[in-house]
């Protein structure tokens, strides 16, 4: 009788022990609230910066500001009137340009003399996003002033020197030359 009882107990434990393992729940659960709060903060920051910039533009009736589809504003200080000069930089083209950086009050952060003339291969080298997109709107010989919200300029990190966290900037850019990319992969037939 004892032997039958032991077999029954072993069979019960065997049946109960065969159930599939259940996934363990994490000790702490992340609901994504940090990310959601960060999104809310960033949207408020962008709206605040855009309101300041739009107010600044509204008060300046002497210039014809253009709203870029890339989230910044600009106007031409010197626009090309040469009808033969229609080329704008494209991917891989090398541009040579000068620029300065000011805060929204017009105080220089970096003057033209402090930043050497840049040679930049379009979209192949590092350059802050707003300036990279702004250069694509210019022709050789033109001078334009761009107003970038912080997320189009140096963003949260700044430039780790003179531009702090989330600082919108004004940048005057003079595009000297555009050298078209020479595609060496073309075969001569």
BALOBA-1460 file (C-alpha; in Angstrom, 3 decimals):
// residues 189
<rec num="1" residu="x" x="0.000" y="0.000" z="0.000"/>
<rec num="2" residu="x" x="2.826" y="2.353" z="0.821"/>
<rec num="3" residu="x" x="4.366" y="1.621" z="-2.546"/>
<rec num="4" residu="x" x="1.143" y="2.557" z="-4.387"/>
<rec num="5" residu="x" x="0.930" y="5.747" z="-2.352"/>
<rec num="6" residu="x" x="4.507" y="6.686" z="-3.299"/>
<rec num="7" residu="x" x="3.738" y="5.990" z="-6.989"/>
<rec num="8" residu="x" x="0.658" y="8.198" z="-6.833"/>
<rec num="9" residu="x" x="2.633" y="11.048" z="-5.198"/>
<rec num="10" residu="x" x="5.451" y="10.719" z="-7.759"/>
<rec num="11" residu="x" x="2.892" y="10.722" z="-10.617"/>
<rec num="12" residu="x" x="1.181" y="13.856" z="-9.238"/>
<rec num="13" residu="x" x="4.506" y="15.690" z="-8.902"/>
<rec num="14" residu="x" x="5.499" y="14.460" z="-12.369"/>
<rec num="15" residu="x" x="2.309" y="15.845" z="-13.920"/>
<rec num="16" residu="x" x="2.562" y="19.157" z="-12.064"/>
<rec num="17" residu="x" x="6.270" y="19.466" z="-12.891"/>
<rec num="18" residu="x" x="5.649" y="19.182" z="-16.653"/>
<rec num="19" residu="x" x="3.898" y="22.490" z="-17.054"/>
<rec num="20" residu="x" x="5.722" y="25.004" z="-19.249"/>
<rec num="21" residu="x" x="7.821" y="27.673" z="-17.529"/>
<rec num="22" residu="x" x="6.268" y="31.094" z="-17.100"/>
<rec num="23" residu="x" x="8.126" y="34.243" z="-18.045"/>
<rec num="24" residu="x" x="9.425" y="36.199" z="-15.116"/>
<rec num="25" residu="x" x="8.207" y="39.747" z="-14.757"/>
<rec num="26" residu="x" x="10.847" y="42.463" z="-14.420"/>
<rec num="27" residu="x" x="11.458" y="43.818" z="-10.960"/>
<rec num="28" residu="x" x="10.844" y="47.345" z="-12.262"/>
<rec num="29" residu="x" x="8.714" y="48.195" z="-15.242"/>
<rec num="30" residu="x" x="9.472" y="51.127" z="-17.512"/>
<rec num="31" residu="x" x="6.290" y="52.668" z="-18.772"/>
<rec num="32" residu="x" x="8.039" y="54.983" z="-21.235"/>
<rec num="33" residu="x" x="7.113" y="57.973" z="-19.103"/>
<rec num="34" residu="x" x="10.662" y="59.365" z="-19.286"/>
<rec num="35" residu="x" x="10.556" y="59.359" z="-23.079"/>
<rec num="36" residu="x" x="7.056" y="60.836" z="-23.126"/>
<rec num="37" residu="x" x="8.115" y="63.609" z="-20.732"/>
<rec num="38" residu="x" x="11.202" y="64.289" z="-22.841"/>
<rec num="39" residu="x" x="9.048" y="64.617" z="-25.961"/>
<rec num="40" residu="x" x="6.754" y="67.070" z="-24.170"/>
<rec num="41" residu="x" x="9.726" y="69.146" z="-22.950"/>
<rec num="42" residu="x" x="11.254" y="69.250" z="-26.420"/>
<rec num="43" residu="x" x="7.977" y="70.276" z="-28.062"/>
<rec num="44" residu="x" x="7.603" y="73.105" z="-25.529"/>
<rec num="45" residu="x" x="11.193" y="74.198" z="-26.136"/>
<rec num="46" residu="x" x="10.739" y="74.227" z="-29.928"/>
<rec num="47" residu="x" x="7.460" y="76.162" z="-29.635"/>
<rec num="48" residu="x" x="9.069" y="78.706" z="-27.285"/>
<rec num="49" residu="x" x="12.083" y="79.225" z="-29.574"/>
<rec num="50" residu="x" x="9.898" y="79.511" z="-32.675"/>
<rec num="51" residu="x" x="7.683" y="82.098" z="-30.950"/>
<rec num="52" residu="x" x="10.746" y="84.201" z="-30.079"/>
<rec num="53" residu="x" x="12.095" y="83.929" z="-33.628"/>
<rec num="54" residu="x" x="8.734" y="84.744" z="-35.235"/>
<rec num="55" residu="x" x="8.346" y="87.789" z="-32.981"/>
<rec num="56" residu="x" x="11.833" y="88.916" z="-33.976"/>
<rec num="57" residu="x" x="10.975" y="88.466" z="-37.675"/>
<rec num="58" residu="x" x="7.673" y="90.306" z="-37.252"/>
<rec num="59" residu="x" x="9.468" y="93.310" z="-35.755"/>
<rec num="60" residu="x" x="11.955" y="93.469" z="-38.662"/>
<rec num="61" residu="x" x="10.089" y="94.958" z="-41.623"/>
<rec num="62" residu="x" x="13.284" y="95.776" z="-43.547"/>
<rec num="63" residu="x" x="13.979" y="92.202" z="-44.683"/>
<rec num="64" residu="x" x="12.102" y="89.579" z="-46.655"/>
<rec num="65" residu="x" x="12.314" y="86.447" z="-44.497"/>
<rec num="66" residu="x" x="11.729" y="83.039" z="-46.052"/>
<rec num="67" residu="x" x="10.512" y="80.082" z="-43.996"/>
<rec num="68" residu="x" x="12.449" y="76.966" z="-44.926"/>
<rec num="69" residu="x" x="10.713" y="73.610" z="-45.134"/>
<rec num="70" residu="x" x="13.542" y="72.368" z="-42.903"/>
<rec num="71" residu="x" x="12.452" y="74.353" z="-39.840"/>
<rec num="72" residu="x" x="14.492" y="77.562" z="-40.015"/>
<rec num="73" residu="x" x="14.183" y="81.063" z="-41.498"/>
<rec num="74" residu="x" x="16.513" y="83.027" z="-43.759"/>
<rec num="75" residu="x" x="16.911" y="86.062" z="-45.978"/>
<rec num="76" residu="x" x="19.404" y="87.037" z="-48.648"/>
<rec num="77" residu="x" x="21.879" y="89.817" z="-47.920"/>
<rec num="78" residu="x" x="23.239" y="89.481" z="-51.460"/>
<rec num="79" residu="x" x="21.319" y="87.434" z="-54.002"/>
<rec num="80" residu="x" x="22.821" y="86.321" z="-57.293"/>
<rec num="81" residu="x" x="21.359" y="88.155" z="-60.276"/>
<rec num="82" residu="x" x="23.472" y="86.202" z="-62.750"/>
<rec num="83" residu="x" x="21.020" y="84.201" z="-64.879"/>
<rec num="84" residu="x" x="23.837" y="81.789" z="-65.819"/>
<rec num="85" residu="x" x="24.558" y="81.056" z="-62.162"/>
<rec num="86" residu="x" x="21.801" y="78.572" z="-61.406"/>
<rec num="87" residu="x" x="23.809" y="75.824" z="-59.738"/>
<rec num="88" residu="x" x="23.157" y="75.027" z="-56.101"/>
<rec num="89" residu="x" x="25.300" y="72.540" z="-54.214"/>
<rec num="90" residu="x" x="24.287" y="68.903" z="-54.309"/>
<rec num="91" residu="x" x="25.521" y="65.757" z="-52.617"/>
<rec num="92" residu="x" x="29.295" y="65.459" z="-52.861"/>
<rec num="93" residu="x" x="29.930" y="68.940" z="-54.291"/>
<rec num="94" residu="x" x="32.672" y="70.845" z="-52.518"/>
<rec num="95" residu="x" x="31.706" y="74.313" z="-51.306"/>
<rec num="96" residu="x" x="33.935" y="77.030" z="-49.912"/>
<rec num="97" residu="x" x="32.255" y="79.465" z="-47.539"/>
<rec num="98" residu="x" x="32.652" y="81.836" z="-44.600"/>
<rec num="99" residu="x" x="30.222" y="82.295" z="-41.752"/>
<rec num="100" residu="x" x="29.769" y="83.825" z="-38.349"/>
<rec num="101" residu="x" x="27.476" y="82.948" z="-35.473"/>
<rec num="102" residu="x" x="25.440" y="85.360" z="-33.339"/>
<rec num="103" residu="x" x="22.881" y="84.946" z="-30.592"/>
<rec num="104" residu="x" x="19.328" y="86.174" z="-31.185"/>
<rec num="105" residu="x" x="20.257" y="89.582" z="-29.729"/>
<rec num="106" residu="x" x="22.854" y="90.065" z="-32.475"/>
<rec num="107" residu="x" x="25.889" y="89.564" z="-30.212"/>
<rec num="108" residu="x" x="28.722" y="87.716" z="-31.935"/>
<rec num="109" residu="x" x="29.528" y="84.300" z="-30.553"/>
<rec num="110" residu="x" x="32.013" y="83.607" z="-33.376"/>
<rec num="111" residu="x" x="32.957" y="86.374" z="-35.788"/>
<rec num="112" residu="x" x="34.001" y="85.643" z="-39.388"/>
<rec num="113" residu="x" x="37.686" y="86.081" z="-38.545"/>
<rec num="114" residu="x" x="37.468" y="83.502" z="-35.769"/>
<rec num="115" residu="x" x="36.139" y="80.782" z="-38.055"/>
<rec num="116" residu="x" x="38.480" y="80.045" z="-40.953"/>
<rec num="117" residu="x" x="37.065" y="79.704" z="-44.468"/>
<rec num="118" residu="x" x="35.530" y="76.243" z="-44.701"/>
<rec num="119" residu="x" x="35.792" y="73.696" z="-47.479"/>
<rec num="120" residu="x" x="32.950" y="71.251" z="-47.111"/>
<rec num="121" residu="x" x="31.940" y="68.222" z="-49.175"/>
<rec num="122" residu="x" x="28.137" y="68.382" z="-49.140"/>
<rec num="123" residu="x" x="26.595" y="65.706" z="-46.913"/>
<rec num="124" residu="x" x="29.886" y="63.815" z="-46.654"/>
<rec num="125" residu="x" x="31.370" y="65.649" z="-43.685"/>
<rec num="126" residu="x" x="30.151" y="66.826" z="-40.303"/>
<rec num="127" residu="x" x="28.458" y="70.198" z="-40.166"/>
<rec num="128" residu="x" x="25.549" y="71.191" z="-37.978"/>
<rec num="129" residu="x" x="22.203" y="70.353" z="-39.583"/>
<rec num="130" residu="x" x="20.803" y="73.810" z="-40.195"/>
<rec num="131" residu="x" x="23.921" y="75.097" z="-41.955"/>
<rec num="132" residu="x" x="24.160" y="71.946" z="-44.051"/>
<rec num="133" residu="x" x="20.568" y="72.491" z="-45.266"/>
<rec num="134" residu="x" x="21.060" y="76.251" z="-45.621"/>
<rec num="135" residu="x" x="24.020" y="75.854" z="-47.973"/>
<rec num="136" residu="x" x="21.797" y="73.849" z="-50.319"/>
<rec num="137" residu="x" x="19.617" y="76.952" z="-50.770"/>
<rec num="138" residu="x" x="22.471" y="79.166" z="-51.938"/>
<rec num="139" residu="x" x="24.346" y="79.835" z="-55.163"/>
<rec num="140" residu="x" x="28.003" y="80.802" z="-55.484"/>
<rec num="141" residu="x" x="28.522" y="84.481" z="-54.664"/>
<rec num="142" residu="x" x="25.450" y="84.785" z="-52.470"/>
<rec num="143" residu="x" x="25.318" y="85.912" z="-48.867"/>
<rec num="144" residu="x" x="22.414" y="84.839" z="-46.662"/>
<rec num="145" residu="x" x="21.464" y="85.126" z="-43.009"/>
<rec num="146" residu="x" x="19.902" y="82.097" z="-41.364"/>
<rec num="147" residu="x" x="18.014" y="81.935" z="-38.078"/>
<rec num="148" residu="x" x="18.221" y="78.451" z="-36.600"/>
<rec num="149" residu="x" x="16.267" y="77.153" z="-33.597"/>
<rec num="150" residu="x" x="18.545" y="75.214" z="-31.261"/>
<rec num="151" residu="x" x="17.556" y="71.808" z="-32.648"/>
<rec num="152" residu="x" x="18.786" y="72.915" z="-36.093"/>
<rec num="153" residu="x" x="21.950" y="74.450" z="-34.625"/>
<rec num="154" residu="x" x="23.968" y="72.772" z="-31.877"/>
<rec num="155" residu="x" x="21.074" y="71.338" z="-29.861"/>
<rec num="156" residu="x" x="21.333" y="70.007" z="-26.355"/>
<rec num="157" residu="x" x="25.121" y="69.650" z="-26.317"/>
<rec num="158" residu="x" x="26.075" y="73.039" z="-27.717"/>
<rec num="159" residu="x" x="29.488" y="73.279" z="-29.321"/>
<rec num="160" residu="x" x="31.233" y="72.491" z="-26.012"/>
<rec num="161" residu="x" x="32.930" y="75.895" z="-26.134"/>
<rec num="162" residu="x" x="30.932" y="79.125" z="-26.480"/>
<rec num="163" residu="x" x="27.477" y="77.878" z="-27.472"/>
<rec num="164" residu="x" x="25.547" y="76.431" z="-24.579"/>
<rec num="165" residu="x" x="22.622" y="74.056" z="-24.304"/>
<rec num="166" residu="x" x="19.589" y="74.743" z="-26.517"/>
<rec num="167" residu="x" x="20.721" y="78.110" z="-27.912"/>
<rec num="168" residu="x" x="19.053" y="79.369" z="-31.114"/>
<rec num="169" residu="x" x="21.507" y="81.196" z="-33.373"/>
<rec num="170" residu="x" x="21.795" y="83.602" z="-36.291"/>
<rec num="171" residu="x" x="24.381" y="82.722" z="-38.919"/>
<rec num="172" residu="x" x="25.545" y="84.934" z="-41.795"/>
<rec num="173" residu="x" x="26.961" y="82.774" z="-44.587"/>
<rec num="174" residu="x" x="28.875" y="83.815" z="-47.697"/>
<rec num="175" residu="x" x="29.114" y="81.027" z="-50.271"/>
<rec num="176" residu="x" x="32.228" y="81.661" z="-52.361"/>
<rec num="177" residu="x" x="32.455" y="78.668" z="-54.697"/>
<rec num="178" residu="x" x="30.758" y="75.420" z="-55.610"/>
<rec num="179" residu="x" x="32.922" y="72.750" z="-57.204"/>
<rec num="180" residu="x" x="30.837" y="70.082" z="-58.879"/>
<rec num="181" residu="x" x="31.613" y="66.514" z="-57.927"/>
<rec num="182" residu="x" x="33.508" y="64.686" z="-60.631"/>
<rec num="183" residu="x" x="32.185" y="61.161" z="-60.827"/>
<rec num="184" residu="x" x="35.184" y="58.895" z="-61.429"/>
<rec num="185" residu="x" x="32.997" y="55.792" z="-61.642"/>
<rec num="186" residu="x" x="31.657" y="56.674" z="-65.102"/>
<rec num="187" residu="x" x="33.046" y="54.537" z="-67.867"/>
<rec num="188" residu="x" x="33.997" y="56.014" z="-71.238"/>
<rec num="189" residu="x" x="32.224" y="54.132" z="-74.032"/>
